[in-house]
């Protein structure tokens, strides 16, 4: 199954659960898209696809500027992984495909 789709996501952050909508648009072994949530919209940078695993970076602005390193594995319609927020460490990421 393709990694393409729109996923409802939850990141377990120090500020509580952060919900969002992750859009994954694959193009061979790379992908583009965005994550839109309560803290705004972030574009996906350097997205790569390796089988069922996707890796990407996002530049967060709110509540403080930092680069987030993300990785997730897609199994059917479920997504699990982590968001690494530098000094704040890795935060669990989960999601379910909507479309």
Buried (B, 14 or more C-beta within 10 A) or exposed (E): EEBBBBBBBBBEBEEEEBEBBBBBBBEEEBBBBBBBBEBEEBEBEEBBBEEBEBBBBBEBEEEEEEEBBBBBBBEEEEBEBBBBBEEBEEBEBBBEBEE
